[in-house]
Amino acid sequence: MNTDVLIVGAGIAGLYTALNIEENTQVLIVTKGEVNCCNSYLAQGGISVIRDEEDFDRFLVDTCRAGGNENSINAVNLLVQESRENINRLIELGVEFDKTGDEFDYTREGAHRINRILHCEDRTGAVVHDVLIKRCIERENIKIIENCLMEDLIIEDGECLGIQINLNDKEDDIFAKTVVMATGGVGGIFKSTTNRDVTKGEGMEIALSHGIVMRDMDKIQFHPTALYEKGKKQRFLISESVRGEGGILLNHRGERFVDELKPRDVVAKSIHKELKESGEEHVFLEMRHLGKTFITRRFPSIYKECLKRGIDITKELIPVLPAQHYIMGGINVDMNSRSSLENLYAVGEVSCTGVHGNNRLASNSLLESLVFSKRAAVDINNELGKVCIKEKYDISEHIERMKVMIKNEHITEGLLREKILSLRGDLKDELCDY
């Protein structure tokens, strides 16, 4: 099997890359599950965007302050500068952001000094993803294969030639002129996460195993307000926009203990400290004062999901706690999303442009996916004619890697396997505490 451009992952980053590839280029998207089984689909809050020329410096500074001033300033400049054109592109594709009258209904979230976040109620990711999927299906040059697991990269002489896959329990190779990794984050390895459980960082692991340059892998973001449900691993997210619209955090004594609109790391650490000191398992998010009409109109998904769990957020406090949400690190890429391996790009959460620094600013994740996926596509369009598909490669390296994998499978049988699974559970606990 071969194609011009192979994209691994069908989240917003992967789909948007595909839609910006020229229509005379064959694009194949593979995803290990169904197309909507991705973290993009869970995104609630919205997408940050520059309001006007006067907002450029404010937006840049807000992003860098949230990131502890450890951000790549070049990446932040591009993020802010190209935000509006990518929002306009989404609108052209059919995304309808919420409006009040004829004006966009910008909201505010933590560490933003002004309202600059566009949203589609409280299910922005799902709405955008649905539109992008529809447009991809309409394009004759784009093909999507679901339930197709990437097992390895095909590499020869420092060049990425394609990937090895498992499709319907059959091994196969896909060769491509260019490969784009859009495989998402690492939430599945944590005991408490807002991510899909299937998001286990396999793309990063494969890249790391080949010596592809990685960056900032220790920079993990915990979202301050995930819904508390005893014993649950995957946590339903209570969007930061709830606090942006006036929601407040309370401890079990009914006291406010943190400025709700501080950066996420500050708020999450404050909640963690409160829980350690009090011995409680959660704090509360109060939004009843916003009124039922506003709550059900602005946050219909959160209202319905909480109601399913027996919580009427128009009448009751919401029990919340921090949960792993995002990784700032990943495959190190340049400003055109190129990795250190020839013909391999990385976009979305699997990549690291340095734009987020130590801590991502709220609603900058989807924006990063848009800006740097578009830049990847433009670069691919410019470079594709210089690359040929190579369908023959030296399989000796792959055979050796498979021997190691088989050996590892054998040693994880029986009691030793049970011990490893137990240690893995302990490690998940330690990761969250750390």
C-alpha positions as CSV (number, residue, x, y, z in Angstrom):
1,M,0.0,0.0,0.0
2,N,1.3,3.5,-0.8
3,T,0.2,7.1,-0.8
4,D,1.7,10.6,-1.2
5,V,1.0,11.8,2.4
6,L,0.3,9.5,5.3
7,I,-1.3,11.0,8.4
8,V,-1.4,8.9,11.6
9,G,-4.2,10.1,13.7
10,A,-7.7,11.5,13.0
11,G,-8.0,14.3,15.6
12,I,-8.3,17.9,14.6
13,A,-4.6,18.3,13.9
14,G,-4.5,15.3,11.5
15,L,-7.8,16.2,9.7
16,Y,-6.8,19.9,9.3
17,T,-3.4,18.9,7.9
18,A,-5.2,16.8,5.3
19,L,-7.6,19.5,4.3
20,N,-4.7,21.9,3.7
21,I,-2.8,19.5,1.4
22,E,-3.3,20.2,-2.3
23,E,-6.2,18.3,-3.9
24,N,-4.0,16.7,-6.5
25,T,-2.1,14.9,-3.7
26,Q,-3.2,11.5,-2.4
27,V,-3.7,11.6,1.4
28,L,-4.3,8.6,3.6
29,I,-5.4,9.0,7.2
30,V,-5.1,6.0,9.5
31,T,-6.5,5.9,13.1
32,K,-6.3,3.1,15.6
33,G,-9.9,3.4,16.6
34,E,-13.0,5.1,15.2
35,V,-12.5,8.6,13.9
36,N,-14.3,10.3,16.8
37,C,-12.3,8.4,19.4
38,C,-9.8,11.2,20.0
39,N,-9.1,13.9,22.6
40,S,-10.0,16.6,20.1
41,Y,-13.6,15.4,20.3
42,L,-13.7,16.0,24.1
43,A,-12.5,19.6,23.9
44,Q,-15.1,21.9,25.5
45,G,-13.8,25.4,26.1
46,G,-13.0,26.9,22.7
47,I,-10.2,28.3,20.6
48,S,-8.2,31.4,21.4
49,V,-7.8,34.0,18.7
50,I,-6.4,37.5,18.5
51,R,-9.1,40.1,18.8
52,D,-7.4,43.0,16.9
53,E,-3.9,44.5,16.4
54,E,-3.9,46.0,19.9
55,D,-4.4,42.5,21.3
56,F,-1.2,41.1,19.7
57,D,1.1,41.9,22.6
58,R,-1.5,41.1,25.2
59,F,-2.1,37.7,23.7
60,L,1.6,37.0,23.4
61,V,2.3,38.0,27.0
62,D,-0.6,36.0,28.4
63,T,0.7,32.9,26.6
64,C,4.2,33.4,27.9
65,R,3.2,34.3,31.4
66,A,1.1,31.1,31.6
67,G,4.1,29.2,30.3
68,G,6.5,30.6,32.9
69,N,8.2,32.5,30.2
70,E,9.8,29.3,29.0
71,N,8.0,29.4,25.7
72,S,9.6,29.5,22.3
73,I,9.0,33.2,21.4
74,N,9.1,32.4,17.6
75,A,6.4,29.8,18.1
76,V,4.2,32.2,20.2
77,N,4.6,34.9,17.6
78,L,3.3,32.6,14.9
79,L,0.5,31.3,17.0
80,V,-0.8,34.7,17.7
81,Q,-0.1,36.2,14.2
82,E,-1.8,33.3,12.3
83,S,-4.6,32.7,14.7
84,R,-7.2,34.8,12.9
85,E,-6.6,33.4,9.4
86,N,-7.0,29.8,10.7
87,I,-10.2,30.7,12.5
88,N,-11.5,32.2,9.2
89,R,-10.5,29.0,7.5
90,L,-12.6,27.0,9.9
91,I,-15.6,29.3,9.3
92,E,-15.1,28.8,5.5
93,L,-15.2,25.0,6.1
94,G,-18.5,25.4,7.9
95,V,-17.8,25.8,11.6
96,E,-20.4,28.1,13.3
97,F,-19.1,29.7,16.4
98,D,-21.6,31.0,18.9
99,K,-22.7,34.6,18.4
100,T,-24.7,37.2,20.3
101,G,-26.7,38.9,17.5
102,D,-24.2,39.5,14.7
103,E,-21.1,39.5,16.9
104,F,-19.0,36.6,18.0
105,D,-19.6,35.6,21.6
106,Y,-16.0,35.7,22.9
107,T,-15.5,34.2,26.4
108,R,-12.6,34.4,28.8
109,E,-10.7,31.6,30.6
110,G,-7.9,31.4,33.2
111,A,-4.8,33.7,32.6
112,H,-6.4,35.5,29.7
113,R,-6.7,39.2,30.4
114,I,-9.6,39.7,27.9
115,N,-12.4,37.7,26.3
116,R,-10.7,36.2,23.2
117,I,-12.0,32.6,23.1
118,L,-14.5,31.5,20.4
119,H,-16.7,28.5,21.2
120,C,-19.5,26.3,20.0
121,E,-21.5,26.0,23.3
122,D,-19.4,23.8,25.5
123,R,-18.5,21.2,22.8
124,T,-16.2,23.1,20.5
125,G,-13.9,20.2,19.8
126,A,-16.8,17.9,18.8
127,V,-18.4,20.5,16.5
128,V,-15.1,21.4,14.8
129,H,-14.1,17.7,14.5
130,D,-17.5,16.8,12.9
131,V,-17.1,19.6,10.3
132,L,-13.5,18.5,9.4
133,I,-14.5,14.9,9.1
134,K,-17.4,15.8,6.8
135,R,-15.1,17.9,4.6
136,C,-12.4,15.1,4.5
137,I,-15.1,12.6,3.3
138,E,-16.1,15.0,0.6
139,R,-12.5,15.3,-0.8
140,E,-11.8,12.6,-3.4
141,N,-8.0,12.7,-2.6
142,I,-8.5,11.9,1.1
143,K,-9.0,8.4,2.4
144,I,-9.6,7.4,6.0
145,I,-8.9,3.9,7.4
146,E,-10.3,3.2,10.9
147,N,-9.1,0.6,13.5
148,C,-5.6,0.6,11.9
149,L,-2.8,0.5,14.5
150,M,0.6,1.9,13.7
151,E,3.2,-0.6,15.1
152,D,6.4,1.1,13.9
153,L,8.0,3.6,11.5
154,I,9.8,2.3,8.4
155,I,13.2,4.1,8.4
156,E,16.2,3.7,6.2
157,D,19.3,5.8,5.9
158,G,17.9,8.5,8.2
159,E,14.7,8.9,6.2
160,C,11.1,7.9,7.0
161,L,9.6,5.8,4.3
162,G,6.3,4.9,5.9
163,I,4.8,2.9,8.7
164,Q,4.1,-0.7,9.7
165,I,0.5,-1.4,10.6
166,N,-1.9,-3.9,12.0
167,L,-5.2,-3.9,10.2
168,N,-7.8,-6.6,10.9
169,D,-5.1,-8.6,12.7
170,K,-2.9,-8.6,9.6
171,E,0.5,-7.0,9.4
172,D,1.2,-4.6,6.4
173,D,3.4,-1.7,5.3
174,I,2.2,1.7,4.1
175,F,4.8,3.6,2.1
176,A,4.6,7.4,1.6
177,K,6.5,10.3,0.4
178,T,5.8,12.1,3.7
179,V,4.5,10.8,7.1
180,V,2.7,13.1,9.6
181,M,2.4,11.9,13.2
182,A,-0.8,13.2,14.8
183,T,-1.2,10.5,17.5
184,G,-2.1,12.7,20.5
185,G,-1.0,12.7,24.1
186,V,-0.3,10.4,27.1
187,G,-3.3,10.6,29.4
188,G,-4.0,6.9,29.4
189,I,-0.9,6.2,31.5
190,F,-2.2,8.2,34.4
191,K,-4.6,6.9,37.1
192,S,-6.8,10.1,36.6
193,T,-7.1,11.9,33.3
194,T,-9.6,13.8,31.2
195,N,-8.2,12.0,28.1
196,R,-9.5,9.0,26.3
197,D,-8.1,5.8,27.9
198,V,-6.7,4.7,24.6
199,T,-4.4,7.8,24.5
200,K,-1.2,6.1,25.8
201,G,1.6,8.0,23.9
202,E,2.4,5.2,21.5
203,G,3.5,7.7,18.8
204,M,6.0,9.3,21.2
205,E,7.3,5.9,22.3
206,I,7.9,4.8,18.7
207,A,9.7,8.1,18.0
208,L,11.8,7.8,21.1
209,S,12.8,4.2,20.3
210,H,14.2,5.5,17.0
211,G,16.2,8.3,18.5
212,I,14.0,11.0,17.1
213,V,14.6,14.2,19.1
214,M,12.1,14.7,21.9
215,R,11.5,17.8,24.0
216,D,10.0,18.8,27.4
217,M,8.6,15.3,28.2
218,D,8.4,16.2,31.9
219,K,6.0,19.0,31.3
220,I,2.6,17.7,32.1
221,Q,-0.5,19.8,32.7
222,F,-3.3,18.9,35.2
223,H,-6.7,20.5,34.6
224,P,-8.0,22.0,37.8
225,T,-11.6,21.0,37.5
226,A,-12.4,17.4,36.5
227,L,-15.6,15.9,37.8
228,Y,-15.1,13.8,40.9
229,E,-16.5,10.3,40.6
230,K,-15.1,7.8,43.1
231,G,-13.1,5.1,41.5
232,K,-13.2,6.5,38.0
233,K,-10.1,6.8,35.9
234,Q,-11.3,8.8,32.9
235,R,-12.7,12.1,34.3
236,F,-15.4,14.2,32.7
237,L,-14.0,17.7,32.2
238,I,-15.7,20.7,33.7
239,S,-14.5,23.4,31.3
240,E,-12.4,26.3,32.4
241,S,-14.9,28.5,30.7
242,V,-17.2,27.8,33.6
243,R,-14.8,29.8,35.8
244,G,-14.3,32.3,33.0
245,E,-18.1,33.0,33.1
246,G,-18.1,33.4,36.9
247,G,-17.8,30.0,38.6
248,I,-15.9,29.9,41.9
249,L,-14.0,27.3,43.8
250,L,-14.9,26.4,47.4
251,N,-13.4,24.1,50.0
252,H,-15.6,21.9,52.3
253,R,-15.9,24.9,54.6
254,G,-17.5,26.9,51.9
255,E,-14.4,29.2,51.6
256,R,-12.8,30.5,48.4
257,F,-9.1,29.5,48.5
258,V,-7.7,30.5,45.1
259,D,-8.1,33.1,42.3
260,E,-10.0,30.9,39.8
261,L,-8.6,32.7,36.8
262,K,-4.9,32.2,37.6
263,P,-3.0,29.9,35.1
264,R,-4.0,26.2,35.3
265,D,-0.9,25.0,37.1
266,V,-1.4,27.6,39.9
267,V,-5.1,26.6,40.4
268,A,-4.4,22.9,40.2
269,K,-1.6,23.1,42.7
270,S,-3.8,25.2,45.0
271,I,-6.5,22.5,44.9
272,H,-4.0,19.7,45.4
273,K,-2.6,21.5,48.5
274,E,-6.1,22.1,49.9
275,L,-6.9,18.4,49.4
276,K,-3.7,17.3,51.1
277,E,-4.3,19.5,54.1
278,S,-8.0,18.7,54.5
279,G,-7.8,15.0,53.7
280,E,-10.8,15.4,51.4
281,E,-11.0,13.9,48.0
282,H,-12.4,16.9,46.1
283,V,-13.3,20.5,46.3
284,F,-16.4,22.2,44.9
285,L,-17.2,24.4,41.9
286,E,-20.0,26.8,42.5
287,M,-22.0,28.1,39.5
288,R,-25.6,28.2,40.8
289,H,-25.5,32.0,41.0
290,L,-25.2,32.1,37.2
291,G,-28.8,31.0,36.9
292,K,-30.5,28.1,35.2
293,T,-31.3,29.8,31.9
294,F,-27.7,30.9,31.4
295,I,-26.2,27.6,32.6
296,T,-28.4,25.4,30.3
297,R,-27.8,27.7,27.3
298,R,-24.1,28.2,27.7
299,F,-23.1,24.8,29.1
300,P,-25.7,22.3,27.8
301,S,-23.3,19.3,27.6
302,I,-21.9,19.8,31.0
303,Y,-25.4,20.2,32.4
304,K,-26.6,17.0,30.7
305,E,-23.5,15.0,31.6
306,C,-23.7,16.0,35.3
307,L,-27.4,15.3,35.4
308,K,-26.7,11.8,34.1
309,R,-24.5,11.4,37.2
310,G,-27.2,12.7,39.6
311,I,-25.9,16.2,39.9
312,D,-28.1,19.2,39.0
313,I,-25.5,21.9,38.5
314,T,-28.3,24.6,38.6
315,K,-29.1,23.5,42.2
316,E,-26.0,21.7,43.5
317,L,-22.3,22.3,43.9
318,I,-20.0,20.3,41.5
319,P,-17.4,18.1,43.1
320,V,-14.1,18.6,41.3
321,L,-10.4,17.7,41.5
322,P,-7.4,18.1,39.2
323,A,-6.7,15.4,36.6
324,Q,-4.0,14.9,34.0
325,H,-5.1,16.8,30.9
326,Y,-2.2,17.6,28.5
327,I,1.5,17.2,27.8
328,M,3.4,20.2,26.6
329,G,6.3,18.0,25.5
330,G,6.6,15.6,22.6
331,I,8.4,15.2,19.3
332,N,10.6,18.2,18.8
333,V,9.6,20.1,15.7
334,D,10.6,23.3,13.9
335,M,8.1,26.0,12.9
336,N,6.9,24.0,9.9
337,S,6.3,20.9,12.2
338,R,9.3,19.0,10.8
339,S,10.9,16.5,13.2
340,S,14.6,15.5,13.3
341,L,13.9,12.6,10.9
342,E,13.7,13.3,7.2
343,N,10.2,13.2,5.8
344,L,8.5,12.9,9.2
345,Y,6.3,15.7,10.6
346,A,4.5,15.9,13.9
347,V,1.4,18.0,14.7
348,G,-1.0,18.4,17.6
349,E,-0.3,17.1,21.1
350,V,2.3,14.5,20.0
351,S,4.5,17.4,18.9
352,C,6.4,20.0,20.8
353,T,6.9,23.4,19.1
354,G,7.8,25.0,22.5
355,V,4.8,27.3,22.2
356,H,3.3,26.4,25.5
357,G,6.4,26.6,27.7
358,N,6.0,25.1,31.1
359,N,2.2,25.3,31.1
360,R,-0.4,25.7,28.3
361,L,-2.7,28.7,28.3
362,A,-6.3,27.7,28.2
363,S,-7.8,27.2,24.7
364,N,-4.4,27.4,23.0
365,S,-4.3,23.6,22.3
366,L,-6.7,23.6,19.4
367,L,-5.2,26.8,18.1
368,E,-1.7,25.3,18.1
369,S,-3.2,22.3,16.2
370,L,-4.6,24.6,13.5
371,V,-1.6,26.9,13.1
372,F,1.1,24.3,13.0
373,S,-0.9,21.8,11.0
374,K,-1.5,24.4,8.4
375,R,2.2,25.2,8.4
376,A,3.1,21.5,8.0
377,A,0.7,21.2,5.1
378,V,2.1,24.3,3.3
379,D,5.6,22.9,3.7
380,I,4.6,19.5,2.5
381,N,2.9,21.0,-0.6
382,N,6.2,22.8,-1.4
383,E,8.4,19.8,-0.8
384,L,6.4,16.9,-2.0
385,G,7.6,17.0,-5.6
386,K,11.2,16.5,-4.5
387,V,10.4,13.2,-2.8
388,C,9.8,9.7,-4.2
389,I,8.0,6.7,-2.6
390,K,10.4,3.9,-1.8
391,E,8.8,0.5,-1.3
392,K,12.0,-1.5,-0.7
393,Y,14.0,-1.3,2.5
394,D,16.4,-3.3,4.6
395,I,14.2,-5.3,7.0
396,S,17.1,-6.5,9.2
397,E,16.7,-3.6,11.7
398,H,13.0,-4.3,12.0
399,I,13.6,-8.0,12.6
400,E,15.9,-7.2,15.5
401,R,13.3,-4.9,17.0
402,M,10.6,-7.5,16.6
403,K,12.9,-10.1,18.4
404,V,13.2,-7.7,21.3
405,M,9.4,-7.1,21.4
406,I,8.8,-10.9,21.3
407,K,11.3,-11.5,24.1
408,N,9.6,-8.8,26.2
409,E,6.2,-10.4,25.6
410,H,7.6,-13.8,26.8
411,I,9.0,-12.4,30.0
412,T,5.7,-10.8,30.9
413,E,3.9,-14.0,31.2
414,G,2.6,-15.5,34.4
415,L,3.5,-14.1,37.8
416,L,6.1,-11.7,36.4
417,R,3.4,-10.2,34.2
418,E,1.1,-9.7,37.3
419,K,4.0,-8.0,39.1
420,I,4.6,-5.6,36.1
421,L,0.9,-4.8,36.0
422,S,0.9,-4.0,39.7
423,L,4.0,-1.8,39.3
424,R,2.3,-0.1,36.4
425,G,-0.7,0.8,38.6
426,D,1.7,2.1,41.3
427,L,3.5,4.2,38.7
428,K,0.2,5.8,37.6
429,D,-0.4,6.8,41.2
430,E,3.1,8.2,41.6
431,L,2.8,10.2,38.3
432,C,-0.4,12.0,39.5
433,D,1.1,12.7,43.0
434,Y,4.4,14.0,41.4
